[in-house]
Amino acid sequence: MGSLIRASRSRKQSNYLYILSESNTFNPILRRLNWLRSILSREFCSHPRQKDDNIADLSQYPTERIRNFSIIAHVDHGKSTLADRLLELTGTIKRGLGQPQYLDKLQVERERGITVKAQTATMFHRHNLGAPDVDNTQEAPSYLLNLIDTPGHVDFSYEVSRSLAACQGALLVVDAAQGVQAQTVANFYLAFESNLSIIPVINKIDQPTADPQRVKDQLMSMFDLDPADALLTSAKTGLGLEHVLPAVIERIPPPPGISTSNLRMLLLDSYYDEYKGVICHVAVVDGALRKGDKISSAATGQSYDVLDVGFMNPELKSTGMLFTGQVGYVVSGMRSTKEARIGDTLFLARSVVEPLPGFKPVQHMVFSGLYPADGSDFEALNSAIERLTCNDASVSVTKESSTALGLGFRCGFLGLLHMDVFHQRLEQEHGASIISTIPTVPYIFEFTDGSKMKVQNPAALTADAGKRVKKCWEPTVSATIIIPSEYVGAVITLCSDRRGEQLEYTFIDSQRVLLKYRLPLREIVVDFYNELKSITSGYASLDYEDADYQTSDLVKLDILLNGLPVDAMATIVHNLKAQRVGRELVDKLKKFIDRQMFEITIQAAIGSKIVARETISAMRKNVIAKCYGGDITRKKKLLEKQKEGKKRMKRVGSVDIPQEAFHELLKVG
Amino acid sequence: MLKSSLAPILSIIPMKPKYPVACLSLCKAFRPSSVRDNVSVNAVEPFEPPPKSYPTSAYIHLPFCRKRCRYCDFPIVALGSSSANLPDDIDDPRFLNYVQLLCREIEATKVLKSDNNSPLETVFFGGGTPSLVPPRLVSKILETLTSKFGVNSNAEISIEMDPGTFDAQKLSDLLNLGVNRVSLGVQAFQEELLKACGRAHSLKEVYEAIEIIGSCGASNWSLDLISSLPHQTSEMWKESLECAIKAEPTHVSVYDLQVEKGTKFGLLYKPGEFPLPDDTLSAEFYKMSSKTLCNTGYNHYEISSYCKKGYECQHNLTYWKNGYYHAFGLGSASHLDGVRFSRPRKMKEYASYVQNLEDGALIQHENGQKDAKDLEMDVVMLSLRTSKGLDLTSFRECFGSCLVLSLCKTFRPYIESGHVLLLDDKRRVLVIEEFWSVLSNESKIEEEVAFIRLSDPDGFLLSNELISIAFGVISP
């Protein structure tokens, strides 16, 4: 408290309010100020908010008066806006005060309109169960509603499944104009498999192109959802929103936990706060949790003291306890988010409980090398990655070194988007400038001596005499693609070009087709989605889930500059595509490497077989032969600029490679 | 062969160590107390006022031109055609006012240190088109210089002249004033190229100008050409070189067209793209000049300069030696006491600069602090432009031998490819085996390598690349 008072003194009131209105709530300092504000308002307001304090007494909410739900939707169908409206409707956030997409706190989430981290928000709403006509809501009992916001992307499907496991129902939001899309399908099945009550919400009905009837038909034919159950809303205008929360309370069952049992809680996600340390989002499944309890993790076996506990309203609100069926946060002595495994079961130390089902260790699907753009920045990159992984423990990081790029890291990601987001956060939040190597998927190689190896870095696959590759496997995914029927031909061509195997081909209504393909993960890692979007004028939607490993004819494709292999440019490709990929890589490099003092040969090779070759002829002339009347400063500046330009290049052997060349290689399929 | 072609330079340029002295003293003055102190301090004597670090060269900028050439980005004043109508004995007030201003600048310049004993040894009238200025005004400038600094009786006094701007009378007047070197801006021997450049003179006037120079007995003169002009072909360039040689100048400058931002060419053309010759062709032009001129008795003593034995432009040598020099006039750049300073490029601002100078409101060259790296870069950049190259003996004295070693190591691939040459103190080029053997033995480098130079033409052609690589060694 002492520090809080100091904080309040050190800021002028007006200044402090201004900062609040900026409402960057992710910033821990601001969050603290927010907390301060709530304390101040409680102490100094002329009308103490008696009601608020009553509501915050969580022991008043048995499971019958708790509903835990999630909102699931295809991207841009209005999930975040609907969440904002519900938070406003319940007075959790003030209308116009919060920033849009309130629960998406990262810059990258806002920019891309995606959710990367799970968030929870607790709301209170008065409702007369079974008597919706009774107007007197003052008398109606108050319900505790926990909205669990999940990431929407396939990369995070495990996180989604864990978040959904804490829910008993979900709002399935569908755009009234666009109808069911690939992610709608994927999310529906996730929710369906978790036995959730599903409330279809047809959103954006204010749009001129809205066709709710068609969407209802789709929901009926695809998911067997009763059209009468669908709510029609416009989160933008507020139309129909008043029916949403009553539906949540009436149609979604209360959490099934047993309050008299030993504590079991599900770890949903975690983030790192500079002041509090690791903060875990949890759902209490059975029993109750109190501040001061000692808890253990089923996954790691570690024990922790509960230092603080409370719920998100939507900012941290300490209550000292959480009861069965409630969702909130726990601050324990965890030192890093790596200790907080998503899907883990936390329980009282020294009690014996059955861990909750569904926990899986993180599985990395995409690997790439990360190197500082400027070789001397290794330490800076190291600390940036350390800080970022504090908040995103799902990235695996091991040091590696490359002859071409020097010291760096091999990072494992949940998927491509996850990798992209990680890169972007490194640059945006930590100011790091990086070179990434071509992403690779985890292959399995079996050698003639019987040994097997999981290859996460193509460079690790060295030609070793007496140890030849006998067999190899690559990971595949099962992809769902939904497209207007006129694009079927183009999409089938694309998929077969990417070595896909068709599993399903169905019309979901008169104009839309659902295709299911089994595709090698490697083929969709690079540029598949962009290609799909471009051949379908943006109408295609895609979702995929991990499938099995399949045997494949894989080769390592080396890139050689002046005869020397560049380890950071090696990639593993299917034998049949090696020639084409090699040609593309060589062409890209030729385009992005400038003429230098000597001729440069660029080759792509499989073993000793050259599959593509280009040369960049030597620079002819680079001279300033001009009379300057003694004014040499401009010339010197030019040469210094030229020198700086060289510094930004990566030198491999005798060849200077600009960073863009590495970036461009990432785009070669 | 190389030795014999270089010997003249060595014998003609008296080895008055201009830059070594200058940089030695500068280097002592602000040598940072760094690692280098441990390297070769023994060579450096305790600090004493340097005997001759004062300037003995002066550049005078005369900015007037009839019109602006289409490639030109120098600070000039285009006159248009109006000046032709004035009677002979009345000077265009624009000339008069400018020369007055210029002389005020000279007079207001503070004389540094013991300059009283150091008359100027080179004066260079550059432009613009200095030959447009009436000789009596040139005379006034020379008088002002003489009374301010003194001008050595055998000083080199150069003037840039454009064909069509002077007659025999004008030239003899100038020669009588003491001007003894002419730099004639011919640029091309093809009418269509002269037009394309926006030159104010015709080909006929070029021949007339050459004729006048011969008849007036100006024995030390330079013919200036520009290569890589738009639509220029190999045949044209060959012809230009042949015509130049036929005119028998003692000096030839060959400038390679630089397309500068803000010029007409900058708007119209992109370097290396049609109608400009591509890099390969323009490199061909450069090689052709080097070969043709060297075969007819010219020494390629600097990237863009060729001369007959003993006819180096002494004034320009001051630049390449990183020496000090005065500069007066619009936009001109001086190098005094370790400071490079450019005057305003706009007339109004230049006038108020001169006013402030007179009022003492400007403290000249106050900020003499320049770090050693900057000085090293200047020395490397300028000396590598010359065929003499970087004199390692004095460079080591100033900056320590460890820099020389890393320079040799970094240059290794370019030494092996012949772009960079190492020479011993007798100016003999080390063969590659010798280079390898000295590279493995650090003290041997000091013993056996006295100069680093860029080869002609391959090294010169890539000089920017090579110098910026050297910059990377100096300031990583």
Contacts between the chains, C-beta under 8 A, distances in Angstrom:
chain1	res1	chain2	res2	distance
A	596	B	465	8.0
A	597	B	413	8.0
A	597	B	414	6.7
A	597	B	417	7.3
A	597	B	419	6.8
A	597	B	462	5.8
A	597	B	465	5.9
A	597	B	466	8.0
A	598	B	413	7.6
A	598	B	417	6.7
A	619	B	279	7.6
A	619	B	462	6.3
A	619	B	465	6.7
A	620	B	279	4.2
A	620	B	280	5.0
A	620	B	282	7.6
A	620	B	283	3.9
A	620	B	461	7.1
A	621	B	256	7.8
A	621	B	279	5.1
A	621	B	282	5.8
A	621	B	283	4.1
A	621	B	286	6.6
A	621	B	461	5.1
A	621	B	462	7.2
A	622	B	461	7.3
A	622	B	462	5.2
A	622	B	463	7.3
A	622	B	464	4.3
A	622	B	465	4.8
A	623	B	256	6.5
A	623	B	286	7.4
A	623	B	303	6.3
A	623	B	460	6.3
A	623	B	461	5.5
A	623	B	462	6.9
A	623	B	463	4.9
A	623	B	464	5.8
A	624	B	256	7.7
A	624	B	258	6.4
A	624	B	463	7.8
A	624	B	464	6.3
A	625	B	254	6.9
A	625	B	255	5.5
A	625	B	256	3.9
A	625	B	286	7.4
A	625	B	303	5.2
A	625	B	304	3.8
A	626	B	255	5.2
A	626	B	256	7.0
A	626	B	258	5.1
A	626	B	304	7.0
A	627	B	126	7.9
A	627	B	224	8.0
A	627	B	253	6.8
A	627	B	255	6.2
A	627	B	304	7.2
A	628	B	319	7.8
A	628	B	333	7.9
A	629	B	59	6.1
A	629	B	61	7.0
A	629	B	74	7.5
A	629	B	126	4.9
A	629	B	327	7.9
A	629	B	332	6.6
A	629	B	333	6.7
A	630	B	59	5.4
A	630	B	319	5.2
A	630	B	325	6.1
A	630	B	327	6.3
A	630	B	332	7.6
A	630	B	333	5.2
A	630	B	334	7.5
A	630	B	335	6.9
A	631	B	332	7.8
A	631	B	333	3.7
A	631	B	342	6.1
A	632	B	319	7.1
A	632	B	333	7.7
A	632	B	340	7.1
A	632	B	378	7.3
A	632	B	381	7.2
A	632	B	382	6.8
A	633	B	333	7.1
A	633	B	340	5.6
A	633	B	342	6.9
A	635	B	381	7.5
A	636	B	377	6.7
A	636	B	378	7.1
A	636	B	381	6.1
A	638	B	464	7.5
A	639	B	381	6.3
A	639	B	464	6.1
A	639	B	467	5.4
A	639	B	468	4.8
A	639	B	471	6.0
A	640	B	377	7.6
A	640	B	468	7.5
A	640	B	471	6.2
A	642	B	464	6.1
A	642	B	465	7.4
A	642	B	468	3.9
A	642	B	471	7.9
A	643	B	468	4.3
A	643	B	469	7.7
A	643	B	471	4.1
A	643	B	472	5.0
A	643	B	475	7.6
A	646	B	468	6.5
A	646	B	469	7.2
A	646	B	472	6.0
A	647	B	472	6.9
A	647	B	476	7.9
A	654	B	413	5.9
